[in-house]
Amino acid sequence: MNFRLPSMSGGSNYQPYSIKSNHKIRQSTLKDEGNRLKPELVLEELNSLIGLSEVKNLVLELFAFVQIQKRRARVNLRTEPLVLHMIFKGNPGTGKTTIARIMGKLFRSMGILSQGHLIEVERADLVGEYIGHTAHKTREQIKRATGGILFIDEAYSLARGGEKDFGKECIDVLVKAMEDNKENLVLILAGYKQEMEWFLRSNPGLYSRFPIHITFPDYTVDELLQIGELMLKKRQYRLHSEAKLVLRRILESRIRNGNENEGNARLVRNLIERAIRKQAVRLVKKSHLSREELMLIRKEDFE
């Protein structure tokens, strides 16, 4: 993870962008409540997240940096250009989208972005099938994201088709947009660590435009257990002590033998949702159920 200040000389006057992908594009709008949003409330939300200590520290560094630049400007001191485009590296389920959404709120609360919403896209949302189609699709997503963050997941896929692939056209449009919309757009490119490093090496001009690189580590078993218990608490369920031991063993086994696509918070969510369904099957034929029985997840619900 690193945070590099841009050079005052040259043409690196870029500002915030971000990207992430799913087949469906989701826009998180802050609406009226955003007008009352305070940075302290956003930071409180950040600190409530489980794990991610290094990521949280970097977000706090960014917050402090922007605040001090604004204070320096008020007393006519020289300020650093705010270049807030980012690279997120990590496996699925490690909190990349969550952190991007929080950053959108934080930047809005600080007056850096006008809306602070998050637009998530993937290659299929940006790359077309014929000449000119890609530029149009990419500009449409940029237009939707202006005022907030454009988050492109698996961004490395834009460079996998070779020189004749339309992904290169998409990259060119994005680079231009970073300059044209530098006052009100943040771009985040996200994906697996190794693939993102390959992507940046294969597009050397991109590296200098993204000064903030954040690596999202995999969650530990203890952190995943905390995440699971929090998911259940929000749904008004809770784990029996024996069920907690069974869940721990399952997590340890899956992490040891599973693949990177199935781990982290995504794995916990799938296990919790399946346990809730199994609990329903276990209870459905009982005519009398207490509140406690309806809330309790037992070890057999994980079997």
C-alpha positions in Angstrom: 0.0 0.0 0.0 1.3 3.4 -0.8 0.3 7.1 -1.0 2.4 9.2 -3.4 2.1 12.9 -3.6 2.0 14.1 -7.3 4.8 16.3 -8.6 4.1 20.0 -8.9 5.8 20.1 -12.2 4.6 18.5 -15.4 1.0 17.6 -16.3 -0.2 15.4 -13.4 -3.1 17.6 -12.4 -5.5 14.7 -12.1 -8.2 14.2 -9.5 -10.5 11.5 -8.0 -11.9 8.6 -10.0 -12.8 5.0 -9.1 -14.1 1.8 -10.7 -15.6 -1.6 -9.9 -17.5 -4.2 -11.9 -20.6 -6.4 -11.7 -23.0 -7.3 -14.5 -25.4 -4.9 -12.9 -24.4 -1.3 -12.4 -25.3 0.1 -9.0 -25.4 3.7 -8.0 -25.3 4.7 -4.4 -26.8 8.2 -4.0 -26.5 10.1 -0.8 -29.7 12.2 -1.4 -30.8 14.8 1.0 -29.1 13.3 4.0 -25.7 13.8 2.3 -26.2 17.5 2.6 -25.9 17.0 6.4 -23.1 14.5 6.2 -20.1 15.2 8.3 -16.6 13.7 7.9 -16.7 12.5 11.5 -19.7 10.4 10.8 -18.1 8.8 7.7 -14.9 8.1 9.6 -17.0 6.5 12.4 -18.5 4.2 9.7 -15.0 3.4 8.5 -13.7 2.5 11.9 -16.7 0.3 12.6 -15.6 -2.1 9.9 -14.0 -5.4 10.9 -10.3 -5.7 10.1 -8.7 -3.6 7.3 -6.4 -1.8 9.8 -3.9 -0.7 7.1 -6.6 0.4 4.7 -8.3 2.5 7.4 -4.9 4.1 8.2 -4.4 5.1 4.6 -8.0 6.6 4.4 -7.2 8.6 7.5 -3.9 9.8 5.9 -5.9 11.0 2.8 -8.4 12.7 5.0 -5.7 14.6 7.0 -3.8 15.4 3.8 -6.9 17.0 2.1 -7.8 18.9 5.3 -4.4 20.4 5.6 -4.2 21.4 1.9 -7.5 23.3 2.4 -6.1 25.0 5.5 -2.9 26.0 3.7 -5.0 27.5 0.8 -6.9 29.6 3.3 -3.7 31.4 4.4 -2.3 31.6 0.8 0.3 28.9 1.2 1.3 26.7 -1.7 -0.8 23.5 -1.9 -0.2 20.1 -3.5 -2.6 19.1 -6.3 -5.2 16.7 -5.2 -4.7 13.6 -7.3 -7.1 11.0 -5.8 -7.3 8.3 -8.4 -6.6 4.9 -6.9 -5.7 1.3 -7.5 -7.3 -1.4 -5.3 -5.6 -4.8 -5.2 -7.1 -7.8 -3.5 -9.2 -10.9 -3.7 -13.0 -10.8 -3.9 -14.8 -10.2 -0.6 -12.0 -8.2 1.0 -13.9 -4.9 1.3 -12.9 -3.0 -1.9 -16.4 -1.9 -2.8 -17.2 -1.0 0.8 -14.2 1.2 1.1 -14.8 2.9 -2.3 -18.4 3.7 -1.2 -17.1 5.2 2.1 -14.5 7.2 0.3 -17.2 8.7 -1.9 -19.1 9.8 1.2 -16.0 11.2 2.8 -15.0 13.2 -0.3 -18.5 14.6 -0.6 -18.5 15.6 3.1 -15.2 17.4 2.5 -16.4 19.2 -0.6 -14.1 17.4 -3.0 -17.0 15.6 -4.9 -20.4 17.2 -5.5 -22.4 14.0 -5.0 -20.1 11.2 -3.7 -22.1 8.4 -5.3 -20.5 5.2 -6.5 -20.9 3.7 -10.0 -19.7 0.2 -10.4 -18.9 -1.2 -13.9 -17.0 -4.0 -15.5 -15.5 -4.6 -19.0 -18.9 -5.5 -20.6 -20.3 -2.1 -19.4 -17.5 -0.2 -21.1 -16.2 -2.1 -24.1 -18.3 -2.3 -27.3 -18.3 -4.6 -30.3 -17.4 -2.2 -33.1 -15.4 0.9 -33.8 -16.8 3.9 -31.9 -19.1 1.8 -29.7 -16.6 1.6 -26.9 -16.0 5.3 -26.7 -19.7 5.9 -26.5 -20.3 3.3 -23.8 -17.4 4.5 -21.7 -18.4 8.1 -21.9 -21.9 7.2 -20.8 -20.5 5.6 -17.6 -18.2 8.6 -17.0 -21.2 10.9 -17.3 -23.1 8.8 -14.7 -20.2 8.8 -12.4 -19.3 12.5 -12.6 -19.6 14.1 -9.2 -18.7 10.7 -7.6 -16.5 7.7 -8.0 -16.3 5.4 -11.0 -15.2 1.9 -9.8 -14.0 -0.6 -12.4 -13.6 -4.1 -11.1 -11.3 -6.5 -12.9 -9.9 -3.5 -14.7 -7.0 -5.6 -16.0 -9.5 -7.2 -18.4 -9.4 -4.0 -20.4 -5.9 -4.9 -21.6 -6.2 -8.6 -22.2 -7.3 -8.5 -25.8 -4.1 -7.2 -27.4 -3.5 -4.1 -29.5 -6.6 -4.6 -31.7 -8.9 -5.1 -28.8 -11.4 -2.3 -28.1 -10.3 -2.3 -24.4 -7.4 -0.1 -25.4 -9.9 2.5 -26.7 -11.7 2.4 -23.4 -8.4 3.1 -21.5 -7.7 6.1 -23.8 -11.2 7.5 -23.1 -10.8 7.0 -19.4 -7.4 8.8 -19.4 -8.9 11.8 -21.2 -11.8 11.9 -18.8 -9.4 12.0 -15.9 -8.1 15.3 -17.2 -11.4 16.7 -18.5 -13.3 16.0 -15.2 -10.5 16.3 -12.7 -12.4 18.6 -10.5 -15.3 16.3 -9.9 -14.5 12.7 -10.6 -12.4 9.9 -8.9 -11.4 6.8 -10.8 -10.7 3.5 -8.9 -9.3 0.5 -10.8 -9.7 -2.7 -8.9 -8.8 -6.4 -9.2 -6.6 -9.2 -8.1 -3.1 -8.1 -7.0 -1.0 -9.9 -9.6 -3.3 -9.1 -12.5 -3.4 -5.4 -11.5 0.3 -5.2 -11.3 0.6 -6.8 -14.8 -2.0 -4.3 -16.1 0.0 -1.3 -14.8 3.2 -2.7 -16.2 1.6 -3.2 -19.6 0.2 0.4 -19.5 3.2 2.4 -18.1 1.4 5.7 -18.7 -1.3 4.7 -16.2 0.9 4.2 -13.2 1.7 7.9 -12.7 -2.0 8.8 -13.0 -2.9 6.6 -10.0 -0.8 7.8 -7.0 -2.8 5.9 -4.4 -2.4 2.1 -4.3 -4.2 0.1 -1.6 -3.7 -3.7 -1.1 -6.6 -5.4 0.6 -5.4 -8.5 2.6 -7.5 -11.6 3.0 -9.4 -11.7 6.3 -8.2 -14.0 9.1 -10.5 -16.7 10.5 -11.2 -14.6 13.6 -12.2 -11.7 11.5 -14.5 -13.8 9.3 -16.2 -15.2 12.5 -16.8 -11.6 13.6 -18.2 -10.7 10.2 -20.5 -13.8 10.3 -21.8 -12.9 13.8 -22.4 -9.3 12.7 -24.3 -10.6 9.6 -26.5 -12.7 11.9 -27.0 -9.9 14.4 -28.3 -7.6 11.7 -30.8 -10.3 10.7 -31.7 -10.9 14.4 -30.1 -14.3 14.6 -27.3 -15.6 16.8 -24.9 -18.5 16.9 -25.1 -21.2 19.5 -21.6 -21.7 21.1 -21.3 -25.2 19.4 -22.4 -23.7 16.1 -19.6 -21.1 16.4 -17.0 -23.9 16.7 -18.4 -25.7 13.7 -18.3 -22.5 11.7 -14.7 -21.9 12.7 -13.7 -25.4 11.5 -15.5 -24.9 8.2 -13.8 -21.6 7.6 -10.4 -23.0 8.5 -10.9 -25.9 6.1 -12.3 -23.7 3.2 -9.5 -21.2 3.5 -6.9 -24.0 3.6 -8.4 -25.8 0.6 -10.5 -23.3 -1.3 -9.7 -20.9 -4.1 -9.4 -17.2 -3.9 -12.7 -16.6 -5.7 -14.7 -18.2 -2.9 -13.1 -16.8 0.3 -13.4 -13.8 2.6 -16.7 -12.1 3.3 -18.3 -13.7 0.3 -17.7 -17.2 1.8 -19.1 -16.2 5.2 -22.2 -14.7 3.7 -22.9 -17.9 1.7 -22.4 -20.0 4.8 -24.6 -17.8 7.0 -27.4 -17.6 4.4 -27.4 -21.4 3.9 -27.5 -21.9 7.7 -30.5 -19.7 8.0 -32.3 -21.7 5.3 -31.4 -25.0 7.1 -32.7 -23.6 10.4 -36.0 -22.8 8.7 -36.3 -26.4 7.4 -35.5 -27.7 10.9 -38.1 -25.5 12.6 -40.9 -25.3 10.0 -42.9 -28.3 11.2 -42.9 -27.3 14.8 -46.2 -25.8 15.9 -44.9 -23.8 18.9 -41.6 -21.8 18.6 -40.1 -19.4 21.2 -38.4 -16.2 20.2 -35.1 -17.8 21.2 -35.6 -20.8 19.0 -36.4 -18.6 16.0 -33.2 -16.6 16.6 -30.8 -19.5 17.4 -28.5 -21.0 14.7 -27.4 -24.5 15.9 -24.4 -26.6 14.8 -26.7 -28.9 12.7 -27.6 -25.9 10.6 -24.0 -25.9 9.2 -24.0 -29.6 8.4 
